[in-house]
């Protein structure tokens, strides 16, 4: 009797410690990549990170005056979204965020994104709003004067960001990653989680326990004084699983991209 009481106390302490030591994801500090933003779309409507009604987003930063890199990349983004859809994945919304708010008005953005498909959303805003979102996504941006007086081009990083249906950062991809590989990673990242049947003490106890003589293994364990041991091991396994999930989430959010993967938009690279 005392042994069972002792095991119950130990189990309660383990479960309580596990619940208290793993903070819920929603209560963590803001992610190192992404965050809240408020911009304006090509129709002049206010848009935030939660405006896409549960649809995952492919987010790319550029500007409409870019002669080569931005249109090439935006066409690639549209193809990736189509590929994911054809492979049975969710519908993705390609979003093009301008880093040149002085020239990229909503009307100009509307004419530009129309060239890449009806599903592409163009976002612009005030200089302060653009500075906020580029800072939160660690996008390198630099205005570079040209030989013509009063004219300039933009040097910027070229990462493609994947956001989930709630507007939270999930992953990012460089230009060197093949489109098929990007699509495969997106499918893996957005795939619904498969529940682990043995991830909880209740699931562990629901597994069939039978001996050759038809006796219940639970009865055998209880007769030997070891009834609480499987429950304790299952509780430890559940705590370890939840802790590992939290660590993996923290690592993913901490792996922010280098700010200096950039291309000068007036000079195409010799190699991709």
Secondary structure, DSSP 8 states (H G I E B T S, - for coil): -HHHHHHHHHHHHHHHHHHHHS--GGGS---SS----EEEETTS-EEETTTTTT--EEEEEE-TT-SSHHHHHHHHHHHHHHHHHHTT----EEEEEES-TTT--HHHHHHHHGGG-TT-EEEE--HHHHHHHHHHTT--EEEEE-SSTT-EEEEEE--EEEE-TTS-EEEEE-TTS-HHHHHHHHHHHHS-----TTSSHHHHHTS--B-TTS-BHHHHHHHTT-HHHHHHHHHHHHHHHHHHHHHHHHHHHH----TT-EEETTS--S--
